[in-house]
Amino acid sequence: MGFTSPQFDFIDGRFTHRRMKTLEVIFTKDLQATSGDPEEITATTEIINLSTGQLQPGVSLVVTDVDPGVAVLPNKICDLFLVTWQIVDTAGNILAGPFTTTVSDAVDVPGAGIGPSQTVVQKHDIQIGFCVIPVDTNEDGLFDTIFVTLHIDFCLVVAQEVVLKINAAQPFCP
């Protein structure tokens, strides 16, 4: 005489073929994008030392918002960052700005945007840097203008949807 219990249900008879969507990484790389046109700012004594062109002590450029975007073209990823920033002193007073700068670049990614599968783009480890260039535009020996260029370092990961055919079973406990 045999004993039957659902606790010892063998799973062998419950395997079925299933299709499951997942992502397959096709590209990953650390990149740097640089703004095309520098932001021109009239220099004041609160921002820089007009004779040396150095930023005054305690003055910093602060990012207040970053809005990343992306466009997927066949075999190409176009990155776009809208960066809002301002110049502040140690007390948090705004000396200039806010400014909004567009930083963009394009990267060749073989296989991106091609075929029926969806291309998924992820950017992470976004770091924003500034290059401040003082200029004496009227050649009187004093720096009267500063040009600010932004550069953004980031990691770009591109993946595509793929469909896997798997052989799976229902769980023991419904």
Phi and psi in degrees as GROMACS dihedral restraints (atoms count N, CA, C in turn):
[ dihedral_restraints ]
;  ai    aj    ak    al  type     phi  dphi    fc
    3     4     5     6     1  -101.3    20    10
    4     5     6     7     1   155.6    20    10
    6     7     8     9     1  -111.8    20    10
    7     8     9    10     1   128.5    20    10
    9    10    11    12     1  -116.8    20    10
   10    11    12    13     1   128.5    20    10
   12    13    14    15     1  -139.1    20    10
   13    14    15    16     1   139.8    20    10
   15    16    17    18     1   -67.3    20    10
   16    17    18    19     1   -12.6    20    10
   18    19    20    21     1   -69.5    20    10
   19    20    21    22     1   -24.8    20    10
   21    22    23    24     1  -111.9    20    10
   22    23    24    25     1    38.1    20    10
   24    25    26    27     1   -72.1    20    10
   25    26    27    28     1   123.6    20    10
   27    28    29    30     1   -79.9    20    10
   28    29    30    31     1   135.8    20    10
   30    31    32    33     1   -84.4    20    10
   31    32    33    34     1   -11.6    20    10
   33    34    35    36     1   -52.2    20    10
   34    35    36    37     1   -38.7    20    10
   36    37    38    39     1   -80.8    20    10
   37    38    39    40     1    -0.7    20    10
   39    40    41    42     1  -109.8    20    10
   40    41    42    43     1    10.3    20    10
   42    43    44    45     1   -75.6    20    10
   43    44    45    46     1   135.3    20    10
   45    46    47    48     1  -137.6    20    10
   46    47    48    49     1   157.5    20    10
   48    49    50    51     1   -81.7    20    10
   49    50    51    52     1   133.1    20    10
   51    52    53    54     1  -134.4    20    10
   52    53    54    55     1   156.3    20    10
   54    55    56    57     1  -113.6    20    10
   55    56    57    58     1   135.6    20    10
   57    58    59    60     1  -135.0    20    10
   58    59    60    61     1   134.7    20    10
   60    61    62    63     1   -86.4    20    10
   61    62    63    64     1   139.4    20    10
   63    64    65    66     1  -147.6    20    10
   64    65    66    67     1   174.2    20    10
   66    67    68    69     1  -106.7    20    10
   67    68    69    70     1   138.8    20    10
   69    70    71    72     1  -117.5    20    10
   70    71    72    73     1   120.2    20    10
   72    73    74    75     1   -70.9    20    10
   73    74    75    76     1   126.2    20    10
   75    76    77    78     1  -110.7    20    10
   76    77    78    79     1   -11.7    20    10
   78    79    80    81     1  -161.1    20    10
   79    80    81    82     1   137.8    20    10
   81    82    83    84     1  -150.4    20    10
   82    83    84    85     1   135.7    20    10
   84    85    86    87     1  -164.4    20    10
   85    86    87    88     1   144.3    20    10
   87    88    89    90     1   -80.9    20    10
   88    89    90    91     1   128.8    20    10
   90    91    92    93     1  -128.8    20    10
   91    92    93    94     1   165.3    20    10
   93    94    95    96     1  -136.1    20    10
   94    95    96    97     1   129.3    20    10
   96    97    98    99     1  -114.6    20    10
   97    98    99   100     1   142.7    20    10
   99   100   101   102     1  -125.3    20    10
  100   101   102   103     1   140.5    20    10
  102   103   104   105     1   -65.2    20    10
  103   104   105   106     1   144.4    20    10
  105   106   107   108     1   -75.8    20    10
  106   107   108   109     1   -57.3    20    10
  108   109   110   111     1  -102.2    20    10
  109   110   111   112     1   128.5    20    10
  111   112   113   114     1   -72.2    20    10
  112   113   114   115     1   152.2    20    10
  114   115   116   117     1   -80.7    20    10
  115   116   117   118     1   126.4    20    10
  117   118   119   120     1   -96.9    20    10
  118   119   120   121     1   125.1    20    10
  120   121   122   123     1  -128.8    20    10
  121   122   123   124     1   134.0    20    10
  123   124   125   126     1   -70.8    20    10
  124   125   126   127     1   125.2    20    10
  126   127   128   129     1   -76.5    20    10
  127   128   129   130     1   137.4    20    10
  129   130   131   132     1  -124.7    20    10
  130   131   132   133     1   164.1    20    10
  132   133   134   135     1   -66.7    20    10
  133   134   135   136     1   -20.5    20    10
  135   136   137   138     1   -73.1    20    10
  136   137   138   139     1   -26.1    20    10
  138   139   140   141     1   -93.4    20    10
  139   140   141   142     1   -52.7    20    10
  141   142   143   144     1  -132.2    20    10
  142   143   144   145     1   161.0    20    10
  144   145   146   147     1   -78.6    20    10
  145   146   147   148     1   113.7    20    10
  147   148   149   150     1   -64.1    20    10
  148   149   150   151     1   -24.1    20    10
  150   151   152   153     1   -86.5    20    10
  151   152   153   154     1   -32.3    20    10
  153   154   155   156     1  -100.9    20    10
  154   155   156   157     1   -23.4    20    10
  156   157   158   159     1    82.6    20    10
  157   158   159   160     1     3.0    20    10
  159   160   161   162     1   -82.9    20    10
  160   161   162   163     1   146.8    20    10
  162   163   164   165     1   -62.2    20    10
  163   164   165   166     1   142.5    20    10
  165   166   167   168     1   -64.8    20    10
  166   167   168   169     1   151.2    20    10
  168   169   170   171     1   -58.9    20    10
  169   170   171   172     1   134.4    20    10
  171   172   173   174     1    87.2    20    10
  172   173   174   175     1    -9.8    20    10
  174   175   176   177     1   -83.6    20    10
  175   176   177   178     1   133.0    20    10
  177   178   179   180     1  -142.0    20    10
  178   179   180   181     1   157.5    20    10
  180   181   182   183     1   -98.6    20    10
  181   182   183   184     1   124.8    20    10
  183   184   185   186     1  -121.7    20    10
  184   185   186   187     1   129.9    20    10
  186   187   188   189     1   -82.0    20    10
  187   188   189   190     1   128.1    20    10
  189   190   191   192     1  -105.2    20    10
  190   191   192   193     1   -21.4    20    10
  192   193   194   195     1  -160.0    20    10
  193   194   195   196     1   140.6    20    10
  195   196   197   198     1  -129.0    20    10
  196   197   198   199     1   124.9    20    10
  198   199   200   201     1  -121.1    20    10
  199   200   201   202     1    95.4    20    10
  201   202   203   204     1   -80.5    20    10
  202   203   204   205     1   146.4    20    10
  204   205   206   207     1  -139.9    20    10
  205   206   207   208     1   170.4    20    10
  207   208   209   210     1  -153.9    20    10
  208   209   210   211     1   148.3    20    10
  210   211   212   213     1  -128.4    20    10
  211   212   213   214     1   133.7    20    10
  213   214   215   216     1  -106.3    20    10
  214   215   216   217     1   120.1    20    10
  216   217   218   219     1  -115.8    20    10
  217   218   219   220     1   165.2    20    10
  219   220   221   222     1   -57.8    20    10
  220   221   222   223     1   119.5    20    10
  222   223   224   225     1    63.1    20    10
  223   224   225   226     1    22.3    20    10
  225   226   227   228     1  -152.2    20    10
  226   227   228   229     1   141.2    20    10
  228   229   230   231     1  -117.2    20    10
  229   230   231   232     1   125.1    20    10
  231   232   233   234     1  -105.3    20    10
  232   233   234   235     1   116.1    20    10
  234   235   236   237     1   -95.3    20    10
  235   236   237   238     1   144.5    20    10
  237   238   239   240     1  -141.7    20    10
  238   239   240   241     1   133.3    20    10
  240   241   242   243     1  -128.6    20    10
  241   242   243   244     1   127.3    20    10
  243   244   245   246     1  -102.9    20    10
  244   245   246   247     1   114.2    20    10
  246   247   248   249     1  -112.7    20    10
  247   248   249   250     1   123.1    20    10
  249   250   251   252     1  -103.1    20    10
  250   251   252   253     1   130.1    20    10
  252   253   254   255     1  -147.2    20    10
  253   254   255   256     1   166.2    20    10
  255   256   257   258     1  -151.1    20    10
  256   257   258   259     1   165.7    20    10
  258   259   260   261     1  -104.9    20    10
  259   260   261   262     1   126.0    20    10
  261   262   263   264     1  -129.8    20    10
  262   263   264   265     1   161.2    20    10
  264   265   266   267     1  -101.3    20    10
  265   266   267   268     1  -176.5    20    10
  267   268   269   270     1   -64.3    20    10
  268   269   270   271     1   -26.0    20    10
  270   271   272   273     1   -83.3    20    10
  271   272   273   274     1    -4.3    20    10
  273   274   275   276     1    88.8    20    10
  274   275   276   277     1     6.5    20    10
  276   277   278   279     1   -72.4    20    10
  277   278   279   280     1   136.7    20    10
  279   280   281   282     1   -80.7    20    10
  280   281   282   283     1   118.8    20    10
  282   283   284   285     1   -91.8    20    10
  283   284   285   286     1   -29.9    20    10
  285   286   287   288     1  -158.3    20    10
  286   287   288   289     1   146.4    20    10
  288   289   290   291     1   106.7    20    10
  289   290   291   292     1  -171.5    20    10
  291   292   293   294     1   -76.0    20    10
  292   293   294   295     1   150.6    20    10
  294   295   296   297     1  -116.1    20    10
  295   296   297   298     1   147.0    20    10
  297   298   299   300     1  -119.0    20    10
  298   299   300   301     1   121.1    20    10
  300   301   302   303     1  -117.0    20    10
  301   302   303   304     1   137.1    20    10
  303   304   305   306     1   -98.5    20    10
  304   305   306   307     1   127.3    20    10
  306   307   308   309     1  -121.9    20    10
  307   308   309   310     1   126.5    20    10
  309   310   311   312     1  -142.4    20    10
  310   311   312   313     1   159.5    20    10
  312   313   314   315     1  -159.2    20    10
  313   314   315   316     1   169.6    20    10
  315   316   317   318     1  -131.3    20    10
  316   317   318   319     1   139.3    20    10
  318   319   320   321     1  -126.7    20    10
  319   320   321   322     1   132.8    20    10
  321   322   323   324     1   -76.1    20    10
  322   323   324   325     1   121.9    20    10
  324   325   326   327     1  -130.1    20    10
  325   326   327   328     1    99.0    20    10
  327   328   329   330     1   -58.0    20    10
  328   329   330   331     1   128.9    20    10
  330   331   332   333     1    95.2    20    10
  331   332   333   334     1   -11.8    20    10
  333   334   335   336     1   -72.3    20    10
  334   335   336   337     1   136.9    20    10
  336   337   338   339     1    69.0    20    10
  337   338   339   340     1    15.1    20    10
  339   340   341   342     1  -114.3    20    10
  340   341   342   343     1   137.6    20    10
  342   343   344   345     1    92.6    20    10
  343   344   345   346     1   178.3    20    10
  345   346   347   348     1   -77.7    20    10
  346   347   348   349     1   -14.0    20    10
  348   349   350   351     1   -80.1    20    10
  349   350   351   352     1   155.2    20    10
  351   352   353   354     1   -84.5    20    10
  352   353   354   355     1   138.9    20    10
  354   355   356   357     1   -93.8    20    10
  355   356   357   358     1   130.3    20    10
  357   358   359   360     1  -114.4    20    10
  358   359   360   361     1   130.0    20    10
  360   361   362   363     1  -118.3    20    10
  361   362   363   364     1   133.9    20    10
  363   364   365   366     1  -129.8    20    10
  364   365   366   367     1   136.8    20    10
  366   367   368   369     1  -120.8    20    10
  367   368   369   370     1   134.8    20    10
  369   370   371   372     1  -145.5    20    10
  370   371   372   373     1   173.5    20    10
  372   373   374   375     1    54.6    20    10
  373   374   375   376     1    45.2    20    10
  375   376   377   378     1   -75.3    20    10
  376   377   378   379     1   122.6    20    10
  378   379   380   381     1  -128.9    20    10
  379   380   381   382     1   130.7    20    10
  381   382   383   384     1  -110.4    20    10
  382   383   384   385     1   131.3    20    10
  384   385   386   387     1  -123.9    20    10
  385   386   387   388     1   157.5    20    10
  387   388   389   390     1  -121.3    20    10
  388   389   390   391     1   146.0    20    10
  390   391   392   393     1  -120.9    20    10
  391   392   393   394     1   114.9    20    10
  393   394   395   396     1  -104.6    20    10
  394   395   396   397     1   122.0    20    10
  396   397   398   399     1  -119.3    20    10
  397   398   399   400     1   111.4    20    10
  399   400   401   402     1   -79.4    20    10
  400   401   402   403     1   142.0    20    10
  402   403   404   405     1  -134.9    20    10
  403   404   405   406     1   139.4    20    10
  405   406   407   408     1   -97.9    20    10
  406   407   408   409     1    89.9    20    10
  408   409   410   411     1   -73.1    20    10
  409   410   411   412     1   -33.4    20    10
  411   412   413   414     1   -99.1    20    10
  412   413   414   415     1     7.6    20    10
  414   415   416   417     1    54.2    20    10
  415   416   417   418     1    44.7    20    10
  417   418   419   420     1  -105.6    20    10
  418   419   420   421     1     8.5    20    10
  420   421   422   423     1    91.8    20    10
  421   422   423   424     1    -3.0    20    10
  423   424   425   426     1  -117.2    20    10
  424   425   426   427     1   140.6    20    10
  426   427   428   429     1   -79.5    20    10
  427   428   429   430     1   113.6    20    10
  429   430   431   432     1  -108.8    20    10
  430   431   432   433     1    -6.5    20    10
  432   433   434   435     1  -141.1    20    10
  433   434   435   436     1   144.1    20    10
  435   436   437   438     1  -122.3    20    10
  436   437   438   439     1   142.1    20    10
  438   439   440   441     1  -110.8    20    10
  439   440   441   442     1   132.2    20    10
  441   442   443   444     1  -118.9    20    10
  442   443   444   445     1   124.0    20    10
  444   445   446   447     1  -115.0    20    10
  445   446   447   448     1   138.7    20    10
  447   448   449   450     1  -104.1    20    10
  448   449   450   451     1   144.7    20    10
  450   451   452   453     1  -132.0    20    10
  451   452   453   454     1   141.2    20    10
  453   454   455   456     1  -122.6    20    10
  454   455   456   457     1   122.6    20    10
  456   457   458   459     1   -97.6    20    10
  457   458   459   460     1   134.4    20    10
  459   460   461   462     1  -157.9    20    10
  460   461   462   463     1   163.6    20    10
  462   463   464   465     1  -105.6    20    10
  463   464   465   466     1   128.6    20    10
  465   466   467   468     1  -107.4    20    10
  466   467   468   469     1   128.1    20    10
  468   469   470   471     1  -124.1    20    10
  469   470   471   472     1   125.8    20    10
  471   472   473   474     1  -120.5    20    10
  472   473   474   475     1   131.9    20    10
  474   475   476   477     1  -135.1    20    10
  475   476   477   478     1   160.3    20    10
  477   478   479   480     1  -126.2    20    10
  478   479   480   481     1   148.5    20    10
  480   481   482   483     1   -70.6    20    10
  481   482   483   484     1   136.9    20    10
  483   484   485   486     1  -131.4    20    10
  484   485   486   487     1   152.9    20    10
  486   487   488   489     1  -107.0    20    10
  487   488   489   490     1   124.6    20    10
  489   490   491   492     1  -103.4    20    10
  490   491   492   493     1   140.0    20    10
  492   493   494   495     1   -98.8    20    10
  493   494   495   496     1   118.3    20    10
  495   496   497   498     1  -121.7    20    10
  496   497   498   499     1   158.9    20    10
  498   499   500   501     1  -109.3    20    10
  499   500   501   502     1   107.3    20    10
  501   502   503   504     1  -128.4    20    10
  502   503   504   505     1   158.8    20    10
  504   505   506   507     1  -119.7    20    10
  505   506   507   508     1   157.8    20    10
  507   508   509   510     1   -70.3    20    10
  508   509   510   511     1   151.6    20    10
  510   511   512   513     1   -67.6    20    10
  511   512   513   514     1   159.5    20    10
  513   514   515   516     1   -62.5    20    10
  514   515   516   517     1   -45.9    20    10
  516   517   518   519     1  -102.9    20    10
  517   518   519   520     1   115.7    20    10
